[in-house]
């Protein structure tokens, strides 16, 4: 079982969404990115999560020196179909694994997501992109 697979249901049960898990090459730093639907992560959320995970990781025998809990930031990565549905209408930046119309990088608005296909409006045209062709997808911060 990966660390992501261990933490995902635990955090979901606490009302949070696990976005990503990063572990340094030495394994000494463990960084957990979390979010929640009703408005982002506060410092209080980070404290609650950290206290809970410190106990869980000790029980599971996972060795680390430092645990960091963080929000995914304004340029939050989108990795699951549910992410694209949640942020429908928002501006995103994507990088494809396999080029579409000779291009791998696009910036556009999410218009639809159905059966693993993203409808992305780019410069007035609607592109249909398979989610499994996405190498990276991130929100473009609204400032």
N, CA, C and O atoms as CSV, one atom per row, in Angstrom:
chain,resi,resn,atom,element,x,y,z
A,1,UNK,N,N,0.848,-1.178,0.000
A,1,UNK,CA,C,0.000,0.000,0.000
A,1,UNK,C,C,0.899,1.248,0.000
A,1,UNK,O,O,1.825,1.358,0.803
A,2,UNK,N,N,0.611,2.176,-0.906
A,2,UNK,CA,C,1.383,3.411,-0.952
A,2,UNK,C,C,0.927,4.344,0.166
A,2,UNK,O,O,-0.135,4.156,0.759
A,3,UNK,N,N,1.739,5.337,0.435
A,3,UNK,CA,C,1.398,6.335,1.444
A,3,UNK,C,C,0.127,7.075,1.045
A,3,UNK,O,O,-0.704,7.389,1.897
A,4,UNK,N,N,-0.024,7.354,-0.243
A,4,UNK,CA,C,-1.232,8.023,-0.733
A,4,UNK,C,C,-2.462,7.166,-0.430
A,4,UNK,O,O,-3.474,7.672,0.055
A,5,UNK,N,N,-2.368,5.874,-0.717
A,5,UNK,CA,C,-3.496,4.962,-0.481
A,5,UNK,C,C,-3.828,4.836,1.001
A,5,UNK,O,O,-4.987,4.633,1.363
A,6,UNK,N,N,-2.828,4.954,1.851
A,6,UNK,CA,C,-3.054,4.914,3.289
A,6,UNK,C,C,-3.744,6.183,3.773
A,6,UNK,O,O,-4.700,6.114,4.546
A,7,UNK,N,N,-3.266,7.341,3.324
A,7,UNK,CA,C,-3.746,8.619,3.837
A,7,UNK,C,C,-5.068,9.085,3.240
A,7,UNK,O,O,-5.842,9.764,3.914
A,8,UNK,N,N,-5.335,8.734,1.993
A,8,UNK,CA,C,-6.528,9.235,1.306
A,8,UNK,C,C,-7.823,8.947,2.070
A,8,UNK,O,O,-8.582,9.884,2.315
A,9,UNK,N,N,-8.114,7.706,2.458
A,9,UNK,CA,C,-9.372,7.472,3.174
A,9,UNK,C,C,-9.391,8.081,4.582
A,9,UNK,O,O,-10.450,8.465,5.077
A,10,UNK,N,N,-8.242,8.166,5.215
A,10,UNK,CA,C,-8.166,8.768,6.554
A,10,UNK,C,C,-8.538,10.243,6.482
A,10,UNK,O,O,-9.367,10.725,7.254
A,11,UNK,N,N,-7.919,10.951,5.550
A,11,UNK,CA,C,-8.193,12.379,5.401
A,11,UNK,C,C,-9.616,12.630,4.918
A,11,UNK,O,O,-10.255,13.591,5.347
A,12,UNK,N,N,-10.115,11.778,4.032
A,12,UNK,CA,C,-11.500,11.921,3.564
A,12,UNK,C,C,-12.461,11.778,4.747
A,12,UNK,O,O,-13.450,12.505,4.832
A,13,UNK,N,N,-12.178,10.856,5.646
A,13,UNK,CA,C,-13.002,10.674,6.832
A,13,UNK,C,C,-12.981,11.874,7.765
A,13,UNK,O,O,-13.906,12.075,8.551
A,14,UNK,N,N,-11.919,12.669,7.676
A,14,UNK,CA,C,-11.802,13.886,8.481
A,14,UNK,C,C,-12.401,15.103,7.767
A,14,UNK,O,O,-12.437,16.196,8.332
A,15,UNK,N,N,-12.875,14.914,6.517
A,15,UNK,CA,C,-13.476,16.013,5.766
A,15,UNK,C,C,-12.508,16.749,4.854
A,15,UNK,O,O,-12.803,17.855,4.402
A,16,UNK,N,N,-11.359,16.149,4.578
A,16,UNK,CA,C,-10.347,16.769,3.726
A,16,UNK,C,C,-10.112,15.931,2.480
A,16,UNK,O,O,-10.417,14.739,2.441
A,17,UNK,N,N,-9.566,16.578,1.470
A,17,UNK,CA,C,-9.213,15.885,0.237
A,17,UNK,C,C,-7.695,15.842,0.123
A,17,UNK,O,O,-7.037,16.881,0.183
A,18,UNK,N,N,-7.144,14.658,-0.040
A,18,UNK,CA,C,-5.708,14.510,-0.248
A,18,UNK,C,C,-5.392,14.865,-1.695
A,18,UNK,O,O,-5.941,14.269,-2.622
A,19,UNK,N,N,-4.514,15.828,-1.880
A,19,UNK,CA,C,-4.130,16.268,-3.222
A,19,UNK,C,C,-2.849,15.580,-3.667
A,19,UNK,O,O,-2.768,15.058,-4.779
A,20,UNK,N,N,-1.853,15.581,-2.794
A,20,UNK,CA,C,-0.567,15.001,-3.174
A,20,UNK,C,C,0.231,14.663,-1.923
A,20,UNK,O,O,0.007,15.228,-0.853
A,21,UNK,N,N,1.164,13.733,-2.079
A,21,UNK,CA,C,2.109,13.361,-1.031
A,21,UNK,C,C,3.499,13.437,-1.643
A,21,UNK,O,O,3.762,12.818,-2.674
A,22,UNK,N,N,4.391,14.198,-1.009
A,22,UNK,CA,C,5.778,14.284,-1.456
A,22,UNK,C,C,6.669,13.781,-0.337
A,22,UNK,O,O,6.472,14.114,0.832
A,23,UNK,N,N,7.646,12.980,-0.707
A,23,UNK,CA,C,8.605,12.476,0.260
A,23,UNK,C,C,9.998,12.749,-0.295
A,23,UNK,O,O,10.284,12.431,-1.450
A,24,UNK,N,N,10.863,13.338,0.528
A,24,UNK,CA,C,12.221,13.628,0.063
A,24,UNK,C,C,12.931,12.330,-0.275
A,24,UNK,O,O,12.528,11.255,0.168
A,25,UNK,N,N,13.988,12.438,-1.061
A,25,UNK,CA,C,14.730,11.246,-1.490
A,25,UNK,C,C,15.209,10.418,-0.299
A,25,UNK,O,O,15.220,9.189,-0.351
A,26,UNK,N,N,15.598,11.097,0.760
A,26,UNK,CA,C,16.048,10.378,1.959
A,26,UNK,C,C,14.874,9.866,2.789
A,26,UNK,O,O,15.050,9.059,3.701
A,27,UNK,N,N,13.655,10.354,2.458
A,27,UNK,CA,C,12.465,9.942,3.201
A,27,UNK,C,C,12.293,10.680,4.514
A,27,UNK,O,O,11.380,10.368,5.278
A,28,UNK,N,N,13.145,11.647,4.789
A,28,UNK,CA,C,13.105,12.330,6.081
A,28,UNK,C,C,12.047,13.430,6.128
A,28,UNK,O,O,11.532,13.734,7.204
A,29,UNK,N,N,11.715,14.031,4.994
A,29,UNK,CA,C,10.687,15.069,4.932
A,29,UNK,C,C,9.459,14.478,4.261
A,29,UNK,O,O,9.543,13.894,3.180
A,30,UNK,N,N,8.333,14.635,4.908
A,30,UNK,CA,C,7.067,14.155,4.376
A,30,UNK,C,C,6.141,15.362,4.256
A,30,UNK,O,O,5.795,15.988,5.258
A,31,UNK,N,N,5.744,15.684,3.027
A,31,UNK,CA,C,4.896,16.851,2.770
A,31,UNK,C,C,3.557,16.362,2.227
A,31,UNK,O,O,3.507,15.630,1.239
A,32,UNK,N,N,2.477,16.773,2.882
A,32,UNK,CA,C,1.121,16.357,2.532
A,32,UNK,C,C,0.337,17.595,2.094
A,32,UNK,O,O,0.243,18.570,2.839
A,33,UNK,N,N,-0.223,17.554,0.889
A,33,UNK,CA,C,-1.039,18.657,0.379
A,33,UNK,C,C,-2.502,18.260,0.487
A,33,UNK,O,O,-2.906,17.216,-0.025
A,34,UNK,N,N,-3.300,19.094,1.156
A,34,UNK,CA,C,-4.714,18.802,1.378
A,34,UNK,C,C,-5.568,20.011,1.008
A,34,UNK,O,O,-5.082,21.140,0.936
A,35,UNK,N,N,-6.830,19.750,0.780
A,35,UNK,CA,C,-7.788,20.802,0.455
A,35,UNK,C,C,-9.124,20.409,1.055
A,35,UNK,O,O,-9.307,19.274,1.496
A,36,UNK,N,N,-10.046,21.341,1.070
A,36,UNK,CA,C,-11.431,21.023,1.425
A,36,UNK,C,C,-12.339,21.905,0.596
A,36,UNK,O,O,-11.980,23.022,0.225
A,37,UNK,N,N,-13.512,21.390,0.314
A,37,UNK,CA,C,-14.403,22.046,-0.641
A,37,UNK,C,C,-14.916,23.398,-0.192
A,37,UNK,O,O,-15.165,24.263,-1.030
A,38,UNK,N,N,-15.080,23.605,1.092
A,38,UNK,CA,C,-15.752,24.822,1.539
A,38,UNK,C,C,-14.820,26.007,1.786
A,38,UNK,O,O,-15.126,26.863,2.617
A,39,UNK,N,N,-13.703,26.073,1.088
A,39,UNK,CA,C,-12.937,27.301,1.171
A,39,UNK,C,C,-11.475,27.208,1.522
A,39,UNK,O,O,-10.899,28.202,1.965
A,40,UNK,N,N,-10.865,26.099,1.351
A,40,UNK,CA,C,-9.426,26.024,1.552
A,40,UNK,C,C,-9.029,25.617,2.955
A,40,UNK,O,O,-9.871,25.368,3.818
A,41,UNK,N,N,-7.743,25.556,3.156
A,41,UNK,CA,C,-7.144,25.040,4.375
A,41,UNK,C,C,-6.628,26.188,5.237
A,41,UNK,O,O,-5.965,27.103,4.748
A,42,UNK,N,N,-6.946,26.121,6.529
A,42,UNK,CA,C,-6.454,27.117,7.481
A,42,UNK,C,C,-5.305,26.524,8.291
A,42,UNK,O,O,-5.029,25.327,8.208
A,43,UNK,N,N,-4.652,27.352,9.057
A,43,UNK,CA,C,-3.588,26.874,9.941
A,43,UNK,C,C,-4.167,25.893,10.966
A,43,UNK,O,O,-3.532,24.895,11.308
A,44,UNK,N,N,-5.366,26.183,11.447
A,44,UNK,CA,C,-6.016,25.269,12.399
A,44,UNK,C,C,-6.226,23.894,11.778
A,44,UNK,O,O,-6.035,22.875,12.442
A,45,UNK,N,N,-6.621,23.860,10.496
A,45,UNK,CA,C,-6.779,22.578,9.792
A,45,UNK,C,C,-5.450,21.836,9.753
A,45,UNK,O,O,-5.396,20.631,9.997
A,46,UNK,N,N,-4.380,22.560,9.444
A,46,UNK,CA,C,-3.050,21.932,9.358
A,46,UNK,C,C,-2.646,21.334,10.704
A,46,UNK,O,O,-2.056,20.255,10.747
A,47,UNK,N,N,-2.956,22.022,11.798
A,47,UNK,CA,C,-2.625,21.511,13.133
A,47,UNK,C,C,-3.402,20.233,13.425
A,47,UNK,O,O,-2.829,19.255,13.906
A,48,UNK,N,N,-4.703,20.234,13.138
A,48,UNK,CA,C,-5.540,19.053,13.376
A,48,UNK,C,C,-5.028,17.865,12.565
A,48,UNK,O,O,-4.888,16.761,13.092
A,49,UNK,N,N,-4.752,18.093,11.298
A,49,UNK,CA,C,-4.273,17.017,10.420
A,49,UNK,C,C,-2.915,16.518,10.896
A,49,UNK,O,O,-2.686,15.310,10.968
A,50,UNK,N,N,-2.021,17.434,11.217
A,50,UNK,CA,C,-0.680,17.058,11.661
A,50,UNK,C,C,-0.733,16.198,12.924
A,50,UNK,O,O,-0.061,15.169,13.003
A,51,UNK,N,N,-1.518,16.611,13.898
A,51,UNK,CA,C,-1.642,15.841,15.144
A,51,UNK,C,C,-2.172,14.435,14.876
A,51,UNK,O,O,-1.678,13.456,15.434
A,52,UNK,N,N,-3.171,14.351,14.025
A,52,UNK,CA,C,-3.764,13.040,13.710
A,52,UNK,C,C,-2.774,12.153,12.946
A,52,UNK,O,O,-2.603,10.977,13.265
A,53,UNK,N,N,-2.129,12.737,11.935
A,53,UNK,CA,C,-1.222,11.936,11.111
A,53,UNK,C,C,0.050,11.531,11.853
A,53,UNK,O,O,0.602,10.462,11.594
A,54,UNK,N,N,0.519,12.372,12.768
A,54,UNK,CA,C,1.680,11.984,13.571
A,54,UNK,C,C,1.417,10.671,14.298
A,54,UNK,O,O,2.278,9.793,14.335
A,55,UNK,N,N,0.238,10.543,14.867
A,55,UNK,CA,C,-0.136,9.311,15.579
A,55,UNK,C,C,-0.286,8.144,14.606
A,55,UNK,O,O,0.226,7.052,14.855
A,56,UNK,N,N,-0.980,8.373,13.509
A,56,UNK,CA,C,-1.204,7.327,12.522
A,56,UNK,C,C,0.112,6.812,11.949
A,56,UNK,O,O,0.319,5.602,11.853
A,57,UNK,N,N,0.999,7.724,11.570
A,57,UNK,CA,C,2.271,7.330,10.957
A,57,UNK,C,C,3.154,6.574,11.951
A,57,UNK,O,O,3.906,5.681,11.560
A,58,UNK,N,N,3.066,6.927,13.227
A,58,UNK,CA,C,3.821,6.192,14.259
A,58,UNK,C,C,3.293,4.762,14.373
A,58,UNK,O,O,4.074,3.814,14.457
A,59,UNK,N,N,1.972,4.608,14.375
A,59,UNK,CA,C,1.357,3.277,14.458
A,59,UNK,C,C,1.725,2.441,13.232
A,59,UNK,O,O,1.973,1.241,13.350
A,60,UNK,N,N,1.759,3.067,12.064
A,60,UNK,CA,C,2.071,2.369,10.819
A,60,UNK,C,C,3.567,2.114,10.641
A,60,UNK,O,O,3.972,1.400,9.724
A,61,UNK,N,N,4.391,2.700,11.522
A,61,UNK,CA,C,5.835,2.489,11.452
A,61,UNK,C,C,6.509,3.235,10.313
A,61,UNK,O,O,7.550,2.806,9.814
A,62,UNK,N,N,5.924,4.341,9.905
A,62,UNK,CA,C,6.505,5.139,8.818
A,62,UNK,C,C,7.485,6.127,9.438
A,62,UNK,O,O,7.115,6.947,10.277
A,63,UNK,N,N,8.739,6.033,9.010
A,63,UNK,CA,C,9.821,6.810,9.587
A,63,UNK,C,C,10.019,8.110,8.814
A,63,UNK,O,O,10.123,8.096,7.587
A,64,UNK,N,N,10.070,9.225,9.522
A,64,UNK,CA,C,10.314,10.535,8.931
A,64,UNK,C,C,10.805,11.454,10.043
A,64,UNK,O,O,10.622,11.156,11.223
A,65,UNK,N,N,11.423,12.561,9.673
A,65,UNK,CA,C,11.865,13.555,10.660
A,65,UNK,C,C,10.901,14.720,10.765
A,65,UNK,O,O,10.639,15.226,11.856
A,66,UNK,N,N,10.366,15.151,9.604
A,66,UNK,CA,C,9.524,16.351,9.598
A,66,UNK,C,C,8.287,16.106,8.740
A,66,UNK,O,O,8.367,15.606,7.618
A,67,UNK,N,N,7.157,16.472,9.302
A,67,UNK,CA,C,5.880,16.370,8.594
A,67,UNK,C,C,5.381,17.777,8.312
A,67,UNK,O,O,5.274,18.599,9.222
A,68,UNK,N,N,5.076,18.053,7.049
A,68,UNK,CA,C,4.514,19.350,6.665
A,68,UNK,C,C,3.141,19.122,6.059
A,68,UNK,O,O,2.963,18.274,5.185
A,69,UNK,N,N,2.173,19.894,6.537
A,69,UNK,CA,C,0.821,19.868,5.986
A,69,UNK,C,C,0.615,21.214,5.300
A,69,UNK,O,O,0.880,22.264,5.886
A,70,UNK,N,N,0.141,21.178,4.057
A,70,UNK,CA,C,0.027,22.409,3.291
A,70,UNK,C,C,-1.209,22.396,2.399
A,70,UNK,O,O,-1.718,21.339,2.026
A,71,UNK,N,N,-1.674,23.590,2.070
A,71,UNK,CA,C,-2.712,23.709,1.048
A,71,UNK,C,C,-2.035,23.532,-0.308
A,71,UNK,O,O,-0.821,23.707,-0.417
A,72,UNK,N,N,-2.792,23.190,-1.332
A,72,UNK,CA,C,-2.179,23.018,-2.660
A,72,UNK,C,C,-1.832,24.336,-3.347
A,72,UNK,O,O,-1.186,24.329,-4.395
A,73,UNK,N,N,-2.243,25.451,-2.786
A,73,UNK,CA,C,-1.922,26.758,-3.353
A,73,UNK,C,C,-2.955,27.224,-4.372
A,73,UNK,O,O,-3.887,26.496,-4.715
A,74,UNK,N,N,-2.772,28.432,-4.842
A,74,UNK,CA,C,-3.706,29.022,-5.807
A,74,UNK,C,C,-3.661,28.314,-7.151
A,74,UNK,O,O,-4.655,28.289,-7.878
A,75,UNK,N,N,-2.508,27.736,-7.485
A,75,UNK,CA,C,-2.373,27.012,-8.744
A,75,UNK,C,C,-2.516,25.510,-8.502
A,75,UNK,O,O,-1.702,24.708,-8.959
A,76,UNK,N,N,-3.553,25.161,-7.785
A,76,UNK,CA,C,-3.835,23.791,-7.358
A,76,UNK,C,C,-3.774,22.812,-8.523
A,76,UNK,O,O,-4.335,23.078,-9.586
A,77,UNK,N,N,-3.098,21.684,-8.331
A,77,UNK,CA,C,-3.102,20.666,-9.386
A,77,UNK,C,C,-4.461,19.976,-9.479
A,77,UNK,O,O,-5.149,19.790,-8.475
A,78,UNK,N,N,-4.827,19.609,-10.677
A,78,UNK,CA,C,-6.052,18.848,-10.923
A,78,UNK,C,C,-5.614,17.473,-11.406
A,78,UNK,O,O,-4.903,17.360,-12.405
A,79,UNK,N,N,-6.035,16.431,-10.702
A,79,UNK,CA,C,-5.557,15.094,-11.042
A,79,UNK,C,C,-6.674,14.099,-11.313
A,79,UNK,O,O,-6.477,13.143,-12.064
A,80,UNK,N,N,-7.843,14.305,-10.717
A,80,UNK,CA,C,-8.954,13.360,-10.856
A,80,UNK,C,C,-10.083,13.998,-11.659
A,80,UNK,O,O,-10.194,15.222,-11.726
A,81,UNK,N,N,-10.917,13.163,-12.265
A,81,UNK,CA,C,-12.057,13.685,-13.012
A,81,UNK,C,C,-12.912,14.587,-12.128
A,81,UNK,O,O,-13.427,15.604,-12.591
A,82,UNK,N,N,-13.064,14.216,-10.853
A,82,UNK,CA,C,-13.878,15.017,-9.938
A,82,UNK,C,C,-13.288,16.420,-9.741
A,82,UNK,O,O,-14.032,17.367,-9.486
A,83,UNK,N,N,-11.965,16.564,-9.855
A,83,UNK,CA,C,-11.342,17.891,-9.760
A,83,UNK,C,C,-11.811,18.780,-10.906
A,83,UNK,O,O,-12.143,19.947,-10.701
A,84,UNK,N,N,-11.834,18.220,-12.110
A,84,UNK,CA,C,-12.235,19.000,-13.285
A,84,UNK,C,C,-13.715,19.371,-13.217
A,84,UNK,O,O,-14.107,20.457,-13.642
A,85,UNK,N,N,-14.523,18.477,-12.688
A,85,UNK,CA,C,-15.953,18.764,-12.521
A,85,UNK,C,C,-16.126,19.878,-11.489
A,85,UNK,O,O,-16.874,20.829,-11.714
A,86,UNK,N,N,-15.434,19.756,-10.365
A,86,UNK,CA,C,-15.528,20.750,-9.279
A,86,UNK,C,C,-15.145,22.149,-9.764
A,86,UNK,O,O,-15.758,23.137,-9.360
A,87,UNK,N,N,-14.131,22.231,-10.630
A,87,UNK,CA,C,-13.631,23.535,-11.068
A,87,UNK,C,C,-14.103,23.895,-12.478
A,87,UNK,O,O,-13.442,24.654,-13.188
A,88,UNK,N,N,-15.244,23.347,-12.871
A,88,UNK,CA,C,-15.833,23.657,-14.167
A,88,UNK,C,C,-15.993,25.171,-14.317
A,88,UNK,O,O,-16.435,25.854,-13.394
A,89,UNK,N,N,-15.627,25.679,-15.492
A,89,UNK,CA,C,-15.708,27.104,-15.762
A,89,UNK,C,C,-14.426,27.854,-15.443
A,89,UNK,O,O,-14.251,28.994,-15.875
A,90,UNK,N,N,-13.535,27.234,-14.696
A,90,UNK,CA,C,-12.292,27.888,-14.286
A,90,UNK,C,C,-11.230,27.786,-15.379
A,90,UNK,O,O,-11.271,26.895,-16.227
A,91,UNK,N,N,-10.290,28.708,-15.337
A,91,UNK,CA,C,-9.164,28.744,-16.264
A,91,UNK,C,C,-8.079,27.807,-15.747
A,91,UNK,O,O,-7.691,27.873,-14.580
A,92,UNK,N,N,-7.592,26.932,-16.632
A,92,UNK,CA,C,-6.542,25.988,-16.254
A,92,UNK,C,C,-5.422,26.000,-17.293
A,92,UNK,O,O,-5.597,26.431,-18.433
A,93,UNK,N,N,-4.281,25.515,-16.854
A,93,UNK,CA,C,-3.121,25.348,-17.720
A,93,UNK,C,C,-2.805,23.861,-17.736
A,93,UNK,O,O,-2.667,23.242,-16.681
A,94,UNK,N,N,-2.690,23.280,-18.939
A,94,UNK,CA,C,-2.423,21.847,-19.032
A,94,UNK,C,C,-1.209,21.573,-19.908
A,94,UNK,O,O,-0.844,22.365,-20.777
A,95,UNK,N,N,-0.602,20.426,-19.647
A,95,UNK,CA,C,0.464,19.914,-20.496
A,95,UNK,C,C,0.087,18.485,-20.845
A,95,UNK,O,O,-0.228,17.687,-19.963
A,96,UNK,N,N,0.117,18.162,-22.139
A,96,UNK,CA,C,-0.271,16.842,-22.608
A,96,UNK,C,C,0.931,15.920,-22.734
A,96,UNK,O,O,2.059,16.371,-22.933
A,97,UNK,N,N,0.675,14.622,-22.617
A,97,UNK,CA,C,1.709,13.626,-22.872
A,97,UNK,C,C,1.949,13.498,-24.379
A,97,UNK,O,O,3.088,13.475,-24.846
A,98,UNK,N,N,0.842,13.416,-25.127
A,98,UNK,CA,C,0.898,13.287,-26.585
A,98,UNK,C,C,0.252,14.536,-27.176
A,98,UNK,O,O,-0.859,14.908,-26.799
A,99,UNK,N,N,0.953,15.174,-28.099
A,99,UNK,CA,C,0.497,16.443,-28.668
A,99,UNK,C,C,-0.871,16.320,-29.338
A,99,UNK,O,O,-1.225,15.280,-29.894
A,100,UNK,N,N,-1.619,17.406,-29.264
A,100,UNK,CA,C,-2.906,17.547,-29.942
A,100,UNK,C,C,-2.763,18.715,-30.912
A,100,UNK,O,O,-2.433,19.828,-30.503
A,101,UNK,N,N,-3.005,18.468,-32.169
A,101,UNK,CA,C,-2.853,19.489,-33.208
A,101,UNK,C,C,-1.465,20.126,-33.146
A,101,UNK,O,O,-1.313,21.337,-33.312
A,102,UNK,N,N,-0.449,19.280,-32.902
A,102,UNK,CA,C,0.930,19.731,-32.883
A,102,UNK,C,C,1.333,20.539,-31.658
A,102,UNK,O,O,2.379,21.188,-31.655
A,103,UNK,N,N,0.507,20.501,-30.622
A,103,UNK,CA,C,0.754,21.322,-29.444
A,103,UNK,C,C,0.557,20.495,-28.175
A,103,UNK,O,O,-0.330,19.644,-28.108
A,104,UNK,N,N,1.395,20.754,-27.168
A,104,UNK,CA,C,1.283,20.033,-25.900
A,104,UNK,C,C,0.789,20.901,-24.751
A,104,UNK,O,O,0.258,20.371,-23.775
A,105,UNK,N,N,0.948,22.217,-24.837
A,105,UNK,CA,C,0.574,23.127,-23.751
A,105,UNK,C,C,-0.627,23.970,-24.154
A,105,UNK,O,O,-0.669,24.539,-25.245
A,106,UNK,N,N,-1.602,24.037,-23.252
A,106,UNK,CA,C,-2.817,24.812,-23.508
A,106,UNK,C,C,-3.244,25.539,-22.241
A,106,UNK,O,O,-3.008,25.069,-21.128
A,107,UNK,N,N,-3.871,26.688,-22.429
A,107,UNK,CA,C,-4.536,27.402,-21.344
A,107,UNK,C,C,-5.951,27.656,-21.817
A,107,UNK,O,O,-6.162,28.216,-22.893
A,108,UNK,N,N,-6.933,27.243,-21.008
A,108,UNK,CA,C,-8.322,27.424,-21.400
A,108,UNK,C,C,-9.259,27.199,-20.231
A,108,UNK,O,O,-8.841,26.876,-19.119
A,109,UNK,N,N,-10.548,27.381,-20.519
A,109,UNK,CA,C,-11.594,27.210,-19.510
A,109,UNK,C,C,-12.215,25.823,-19.618
A,109,UNK,O,O,-12.495,25.325,-20.708
A,110,UNK,N,N,-12.421,25.215,-18.445
A,110,UNK,CA,C,-13.091,23.911,-18.403
A,110,UNK,C,C,-14.558,24.128,-18.752
A,110,UNK,O,O,-15.250,24.883,-18.069
A,111,UNK,N,N,-15.034,23.480,-19.799
A,111,UNK,CA,C,-16.434,23.605,-20.214
A,111,UNK,C,C,-17.249,22.366,-19.876
A,111,UNK,O,O,-18.434,22.470,-19.560
A,112,UNK,N,N,-16.625,21.194,-19.940
A,112,UNK,CA,C,-17.350,19.959,-19.642
A,112,UNK,C,C,-16.359,18.839,-19.354
A,112,UNK,O,O,-15.202,18.888,-19.774
A,113,UNK,N,N,-16.829,17.841,-18.639
A,113,UNK,CA,C,-16.047,16.644,-18.375
A,113,UNK,C,C,-17.026,15.478,-18.387
A,113,UNK,O,O,-17.930,15.399,-17.555
A,114,UNK,N,N,-16.831,14.577,-19.340
A,114,UNK,CA,C,-17.717,13.414,-19.467
A,114,UNK,C,C,-16.904,12.193,-19.852
A,114,UNK,O,O,-16.109,12.233,-20.790
A,115,UNK,N,N,-17.108,11.108,-19.121
A,115,UNK,CA,C,-16.485,9.822,-19.454
A,115,UNK,C,C,-14.994,9.920,-19.748
A,115,UNK,O,O,-14.507,9.333,-20.714
A,116,UNK,N,N,-14.264,10.670,-18.905
A,116,UNK,CA,C,-12.821,10.759,-19.071
A,116,UNK,C,C,-12.360,11.699,-20.164
A,116,UNK,O,O,-11.184,11.690,-20.529
A,117,UNK,N,N,-13.265,12.515,-20.697
A,117,UNK,CA,C,-12.928,13.478,-21.748
A,117,UNK,C,C,-13.167,14.891,-21.216
A,117,UNK,O,O,-14.253,15.216,-20.736
A,118,UNK,N,N,-12.134,15.718,-21.312
A,118,UNK,CA,C,-12.203,17.108,-20.892
A,118,UNK,C,C,-12.558,17.983,-22.085
A,118,UNK,O,O,-11.906,17.915,-23.127
A,119,UNK,N,N,-13.588,18.801,-21.933
A,119,UNK,CA,C,-13.916,19.817,-22.929
A,119,UNK,C,C,-13.284,21.120,-22.486
A,119,UNK,O,O,-13.728,21.724,-21.509
A,120,UNK,N,N,-12.255,21.562,-23.191
A,120,UNK,CA,C,-11.505,22.754,-22.819
A,120,UNK,C,C,-11.673,23.816,-23.898
A,120,UNK,O,O,-11.355,23.582,-25.064
A,121,UNK,N,N,-12.176,24.988,-23.503
A,121,UNK,CA,C,-12.334,26.087,-24.451
A,121,UNK,C,C,-11.037,26.893,-24.498
A,121,UNK,O,O,-10.629,27.511,-23.515
A,122,UNK,N,N,-10.405,26.867,-25.668
A,122,UNK,CA,C,-9.140,27.559,-25.880
A,122,UNK,C,C,-9.321,28.521,-27.043
A,122,UNK,O,O,-9.556,28.096,-28.174
A,123,UNK,N,N,-9.213,29.816,-26.770
A,123,UNK,CA,C,-9.317,30.852,-27.801
A,123,UNK,C,C,-10.560,30.677,-28.670
A,123,UNK,O,O,-10.484,30.765,-29.896
A,124,UNK,N,N,-11.692,30.432,-28.037
A,124,UNK,CA,C,-12.961,30.344,-28.739
A,124,UNK,C,C,-13.285,29.006,-29.374
A,124,UNK,O,O,-14.368,28.848,-29.938
A,125,UNK,N,N,-12.391,28.046,-29.303
A,125,UNK,CA,C,-12.677,26.714,-29.863
A,125,UNK,C,C,-12.679,25.689,-28.738
A,125,UNK,O,O,-11.937,25.820,-27.764
A,126,UNK,N,N,-13.510,24.679,-28.878
A,126,UNK,CA,C,-13.645,23.640,-27.863
A,126,UNK,C,C,-12.808,22.428,-28.258
A,126,UNK,O,O,-13.040,21.806,-29.294
A,127,UNK,N,N,-11.837,22.108,-27.416
A,127,UNK,CA,C,-10.994,20.935,-27.633
A,127,UNK,C,C,-11.468,19.812,-26.734
A,127,UNK,O,O,-11.856,20.051,-25.590
A,128,UNK,N,N,-11.439,18.593,-27.241
A,128,UNK,CA,C,-11.789,17.419,-26.445
A,128,UNK,C,C,-10.511,16.632,-26.192
A,128,UNK,O,O,-9.866,16.146,-27.121
A,129,UNK,N,N,-10.159,16.517,-24.912
A,129,UNK,CA,C,-8.876,15.938,-24.508
A,129,UNK,C,C,-9.130,14.804,-23.522
A,129,UNK,O,O,-9.859,14.972,-22.544
A,130,UNK,N,N,-8.527,13.653,-23.786
A,130,UNK,CA,C,-8.648,12.533,-22.854
A,130,UNK,C,C,-7.878,12.860,-21.575
A,130,UNK,O,O,-6.731,13.306,-21.621
A,131,UNK,N,N,-8.529,12.631,-20.436
A,131,UNK,CA,C,-7.867,12.918,-19.168
A,131,UNK,C,C,-6.600,12.093,-18.978
A,131,UNK,O,O,-5.658,12.547,-18.328
A,132,UNK,N,N,-6.567,10.887,-19.538
A,132,UNK,CA,C,-5.363,10.068,-19.385
A,132,UNK,C,C,-4.200,10.548,-20.269
A,132,UNK,O,O,-3.100,10.002,-20.191
A,133,UNK,N,N,-4.440,11.567,-21.109
A,133,UNK,CA,C,-3.379,12.176,-21.899
A,133,UNK,C,C,-2.771,13.392,-21.183
A,133,UNK,O,O,-1.833,14.004,-21.695
A,134,UNK,N,N,-3.296,13.740,-20.013
A,134,UNK,CA,C,-2.778,14.899,-19.286
A,134,UNK,C,C,-1.535,14.521,-18.496
A,134,UNK,O,O,-1.552,13.587,-17.694
A,135,UNK,N,N,-0.474,15.245,-18.731
A,135,UNK,CA,C,0.734,15.070,-17.912
A,135,UNK,C,C,0.622,15.932,-16.662
A,135,UNK,O,O,0.941,15.490,-15.558
A,136,UNK,N,N,0.156,17.192,-16.851
A,136,UNK,CA,C,-0.061,18.122,-15.733
A,136,UNK,C,C,-1.284,18.949,-16.036
A,136,UNK,O,O,-1.586,19.255,-17.190
A,137,UNK,N,N,-1.986,19.309,-14.968
A,137,UNK,CA,C,-3.102,20.244,-15.079
A,137,UNK,C,C,-3.147,21.055,-13.791
A,137,UNK,O,O,-3.127,20.492,-12.696
A,138,UNK,N,N,-3.208,22.368,-13.922
A,138,UNK,CA,C,-3.241,23.248,-12.751
A,138,UNK,C,C,-4.204,24.397,-12.994
A,138,UNK,O,O,-4.380,24.860,-14.121
A,139,UNK,N,N,-4.829,24.849,-11.899
A,139,UNK,CA,C,-5.641,26.051,-11.974
A,139,UNK,C,C,-4.732,27.240,-12.263
A,139,UNK,O,O,-3.590,27.275,-11.806
A,140,UNK,N,N,-5.230,28.208,-13.015
A,140,UNK,CA,C,-4.540,29.471,-13.197
A,140,UNK,C,C,-5.069,30.380,-12.095
A,140,UNK,O,O,-6.277,30.608,-12.024
A,141,UNK,N,N,-4.198,30.908,-11.229
A,141,UNK,CA,C,-4.662,31.717,-10.102
A,141,UNK,C,C,-5.470,32.927,-10.552
A,141,UNK,O,O,-5.119,33.618,-11.509
A,142,UNK,N,N,-6.552,33.157,-9.836
A,142,UNK,CA,C,-7.378,34.348,-10.066
A,142,UNK,C,C,-6.998,35.377,-9.015
A,142,UNK,O,O,-7.297,35.209,-7.833
A,143,UNK,N,N,-6.341,36.436,-9.447
A,143,UNK,CA,C,-5.875,37.442,-8.496
A,143,UNK,C,C,-6.688,38.694,-8.545
A,143,UNK,O,O,-6.417,39.635,-7.800
